[in-house]
Amino acid sequence: METFDYVIVGAGSAGSVLASRLSEDENVTVCVLEAGPRDWHPFIHIPAGFMYTLVDPKVNWLYKSEPSEWTGGRAIAAPRGKTLGGSSSINGHIYNRGQRLDFDGWGQRGNRGWGYADVLPYFRRTERRLTMEGGSGEELFRGREGNLPITDLEWRDPLCEAFIEGAVQMGIPRNQDYNGAQQAGVSYVQRIIENGRRKSAARGYLHPAMSRKNLTVRTHAHASEIVLEGKRAVGVCYRQGSRGGGRSGAPVEVRARKEVILSGGAVNSPQLLQVSGIGPAPLLKSLGIEVKHALAGVGENLRDHYAPRFVARVKGATTINERSKGLRLVGEVMKYALTRKGILALNPTLIYVFWKSDERVDNYDLQFTFTPASYKEGVQSTLDDFPGMTIASWQQRPDSIGYVRARSADPFQHPVIQPNYLTAESDRKVLLAGMKIARRLLMSKPLSEYYDREEFPGPQAQSDDDLMAAAKQRGTTTFHLMGTCRMAPETDPTAVVDDQLRVRGLEGLRVVDASIMPTMPSANLNASVLMIAEKAADMIRGKAPLEAAILKD
Ligand SMILES: Cc1cc2nc3c(=O)[nH]c(=O)nc-3n(C[C@H](O)[C@H](O)[C@H](O)COP(=O)(O)OP(=O)(O)OC[C@H]3O[C@@H](n4cnc5c(N)ncnc54)[C@H](O)[C@@H]3O)c2cc1C
C-alpha cells in the first residue's frame, strides 16, 4: 500500500495552499486527492466564464440546499467547485477579508492565536497587492510578495460612477481600500486576477509546486472513507474513475504516516467525517453507520449569506446585458483575445458597499453589491434581454444556523444541506433595512439619469411584508457556506476541531477549510480560507506562528 507523510483530501482553496506549503519540505511526501478533473476548462480562466462554470457538472458539484420557509419553499442552488482550485476556480474571484471584529471574535471565543493581530500576517502572506496608480495599499495591512495577485478593477462606466456618486450623496464615503484599516464605504471591487485571467488557488499555489518530486496530485479521486485504527487516522480510501471519481472507480487506499488533512470544503468535509463514523451518534445510527467517534458538532453550525436583489431597467446607457449579445459579443470576444479587456474580463459584481442597518449600530452589518447587468429570475447564469442593473444586499454576520447531514452511508450521494436562511429574527430585521437602503441607492439623484423603472420586485412592493415576500421569492445564496466543523474550545458542545485544527478526540486528523470558521466573517470567504490554510501549514510543520501585527486601537 502506498504511504505518504500527509494525505490531503481536496485541492480547493485550502488544499492548494497546504499542498504547496507542506511540500516545500523536501523531506516529507504529500499526496492530494481531488474528486474533480484538472483545471483545463477554458471557462475557469476567463473571468466571465463564471456564468458557465456555475452550472457545469464537469467542474461543479451542483449541490442544492433544502427548501425552507424563508426561501418560499424553493431549493436554492449551492454550487461548489470540483476541480483543481475547488471553489476558487469557479467563484466570483473577489478579494474581501472582512472586519477586525470578525477575527477578534474568533479569538474571544477561546480560539488562541486567531485574533485579528494574529491572522493579519497570514492574510498578508497570501497576497501580492498590485495597485493602480493612485490606488491604495497601506503596508501594515497589505502584502506584496504572496502567491496571489490582488488587483483593482479597471472597468469604469457612467452607471458605476453614478452609483458611487449616489452612495456618497447618501453619506456613504468612498473607501480606497476596504481590505485596509476600515471596511465601511463604497468602492470598486478588488479581485484575484492578473492580465485578465483568474488566478485560482490552484494557479497561485498548487501548479507551481506540482513539479516537486515529493508532491503527488491525483485527480478524479473521490475520497470515500477516512481509515481509522482505534482513535488514529492512518489513511484514506478513495475511488478513482475517469469522470469525477465516483462509485464506479476502483477502490484504492493510501496511508498517511503523519496526518490526514480534510480540505473538502464546508459541505464535503463534514459529510466525509460522518460516513466514516465520526459525527453525531444519533445521526450515524439512524443511517446505519457504525459510530467510531461520537462528535456532536460535525455538520452543525452551517451559515451562509442570503441576498435578495433589486433589478432596475436602464435608459440612456449601455449595460453588460446588451454587450453580451449578437455582434457586440463578437466584438467583445475579439477585444478579450487581443487585449484581455472588456466584458469577458469582468466578474459578476463591480462595486461593493459596506454600511449599517441602523445608525445606532456600531459595527457595519450590511454588504451591498452593484453591477450594470441583470439576470433572468435572479439566477446568475442568464442575462436579461433588456438593459438592466442590479443591487443585492445581505446581513454580514447571520445568526441563522443550519446543518449538513449525510443522507445515507453512501459517500457519493449528495448530503442534506439546510442553511435555514433567515430563521433568526435578527437576520430578517437587518435584511429588511438593507433592502430599503438598496432601493434608495438605486433611486439616488445621480443614477436618475439612467434609472428607467424597477423591474423586481417592482414599485407595488412597498410594505415590509411586500419586501420580505420578494426576499422569499428570489433571494439567493452568495455562495458562502461555512462553519460545519467548527473550531471551538472543548467546553463548546458544537466544537469539532481545536485551535490547531485537530479533530477533537482523534489523532492524526485535521480539518483545514471553510468549515472550521467559528462564525461568519463580514465578507466573501476565499481570502479567509487562504489565510486559514497558510496558518495551518505552519502549525502542521511545527513552525512558530508569524509575529502578530501591532495595531492601533
Ligand atoms: C460560485 C461561487 C462564487 C463565489 N464567489 C466568491 C468571491 O467572489 N470571493 C470570495 O472570497 N469567495 C467566493 N466564494 C466562496 C469561496 O470561493 C469559498 O468559500 C472557498 O473557495 C472555499 O474553500 P475551501 O477550501 O473550503 O473549499 P473548496 O475550494 O470548495 O475546495 C474543496 C475541494 O475538495 C474537493 N473535494 C470535496 N470532497 C472531496 C472528496 N470526498 N474527495 C476528493 N476531493 C474532494 C472538491 O472537489 C474541491 O476541489 C464563492 C464560491 C462559489 C461556489
PDBQT file of the ligand as one rigid body, heavy atoms in Angstrom, charges set to zero:
ROOT
HETATM    1  C1  LIG A 601     -19.986  30.247  -7.241  1.00  0.00    +0.000 C 
HETATM    2  C2  LIG A 601     -19.145  30.766  -6.104  1.00  0.00    +0.000 A 
HETATM    3  C3  LIG A 601     -18.791  32.121  -6.067  1.00  0.00    +0.000 A 
HETATM    4  C4  LIG A 601     -18.022  32.606  -5.017  1.00  0.00    +0.000 A 
HETATM    5  N1  LIG A 601     -17.535  33.890  -5.076  1.00  0.00    +0.000 NA
HETATM    6  C5  LIG A 601     -16.606  34.285  -4.179  1.00  0.00    +0.000 A 
HETATM    7  C6  LIG A 601     -15.913  35.514  -4.352  1.00  0.00    +0.000 A 
HETATM    8  O1  LIG A 601     -16.109  36.256  -5.316  1.00  0.00    +0.000 OA
HETATM    9  N2  LIG A 601     -14.994  35.864  -3.402  1.00  0.00    +0.000 N 
HETATM   10  C7  LIG A 601     -14.744  35.080  -2.324  1.00  0.00    +0.000 A 
HETATM   11  O2  LIG A 601     -13.944  35.468  -1.473  1.00  0.00    +0.000 OA
HETATM   12  N3  LIG A 601     -15.376  33.903  -2.148  1.00  0.00    +0.000 NA
HETATM   13  C8  LIG A 601     -16.262  33.479  -3.076  1.00  0.00    +0.000 A 
HETATM   14  N4  LIG A 601     -16.837  32.244  -2.957  1.00  0.00    +0.000 N 
HETATM   15  C9  LIG A 601     -16.512  31.424  -1.764  1.00  0.00    +0.000 C 
HETATM   16  C10 LIG A 601     -15.121  30.816  -1.797  1.00  0.00    +0.000 C 
HETATM   17  O3  LIG A 601     -14.691  30.574  -3.115  1.00  0.00    +0.000 OA
HETATM   18  C11 LIG A 601     -15.148  29.508  -0.991  1.00  0.00    +0.000 C 
HETATM   19  O4  LIG A 601     -15.659  29.766   0.298  1.00  0.00    +0.000 OA
HETATM   20  C12 LIG A 601     -13.760  28.897  -0.840  1.00  0.00    +0.000 C 
HETATM   21  O5  LIG A 601     -13.166  28.702  -2.111  1.00  0.00    +0.000 OA
HETATM   22  C13 LIG A 601     -13.877  27.569  -0.102  1.00  0.00    +0.000 C 
HETATM   23  O6  LIG A 601     -12.618  26.978   0.014  1.00  0.00    +0.000 OA
HETATM   24  P1  LIG A 601     -12.464  25.523   0.622  1.00  0.00    +0.000 P 
HETATM   25  O7  LIG A 601     -11.027  25.183   0.556  1.00  0.00    +0.000 OA
HETATM   26  O8  LIG A 601     -13.162  25.482   1.915  1.00  0.00    +0.000 OA
HETATM   27  O9  LIG A 601     -13.316  24.575  -0.353  1.00  0.00    +0.000 OA
HETATM   28  P2  LIG A 601     -13.253  24.397  -1.927  1.00  0.00    +0.000 P 
HETATM   29  O10 LIG A 601     -12.432  25.466  -2.559  1.00  0.00    +0.000 OA
HETATM   30  O11 LIG A 601     -14.645  24.232  -2.386  1.00  0.00    +0.000 OA
HETATM   31  O12 LIG A 601     -12.415  23.054  -2.130  1.00  0.00    +0.000 OA
HETATM   32  C14 LIG A 601     -12.864  21.773  -1.807  1.00  0.00    +0.000 C 
HETATM   33  C15 LIG A 601     -12.217  20.809  -2.785  1.00  0.00    +0.000 C 
HETATM   34  O13 LIG A 601     -12.308  19.496  -2.270  1.00  0.00    +0.000 OA
HETATM   35  C16 LIG A 601     -12.733  18.612  -3.288  1.00  0.00    +0.000 C 
HETATM   36  N5  LIG A 601     -13.410  17.507  -2.636  1.00  0.00    +0.000 N 
HETATM   37  C17 LIG A 601     -14.531  17.581  -1.880  1.00  0.00    +0.000 A 
HETATM   38  N6  LIG A 601     -14.854  16.354  -1.405  1.00  0.00    +0.000 NA
HETATM   39  C18 LIG A 601     -13.902  15.502  -1.850  1.00  0.00    +0.000 A 
HETATM   40  C19 LIG A 601     -13.697  14.110  -1.683  1.00  0.00    +0.000 A 
HETATM   41  N7  LIG A 601     -14.528  13.365  -0.956  1.00  0.00    +0.000 N 
HETATM   42  N8  LIG A 601     -12.631  13.552  -2.293  1.00  0.00    +0.000 NA
HETATM   43  C20 LIG A 601     -11.767  14.314  -3.015  1.00  0.00    +0.000 A 
HETATM   44  N9  LIG A 601     -11.934  15.631  -3.217  1.00  0.00    +0.000 NA
HETATM   45  C21 LIG A 601     -12.986  16.233  -2.631  1.00  0.00    +0.000 A 
HETATM   46  C22 LIG A 601     -13.653  19.479  -4.145  1.00  0.00    +0.000 C 
HETATM   47  O14 LIG A 601     -13.851  18.942  -5.426  1.00  0.00    +0.000 OA
HETATM   48  C23 LIG A 601     -12.918  20.791  -4.144  1.00  0.00    +0.000 C 
HETATM   49  O15 LIG A 601     -11.959  20.867  -5.170  1.00  0.00    +0.000 OA
HETATM   50  C24 LIG A 601     -17.622  31.726  -3.967  1.00  0.00    +0.000 A 
HETATM   51  C25 LIG A 601     -17.973  30.378  -4.005  1.00  0.00    +0.000 A 
HETATM   52  C26 LIG A 601     -18.726  29.885  -5.069  1.00  0.00    +0.000 A 
HETATM   53  C27 LIG A 601     -19.068  28.417  -5.107  1.00  0.00    +0.000 C 
ENDROOT
TORSDOF 0
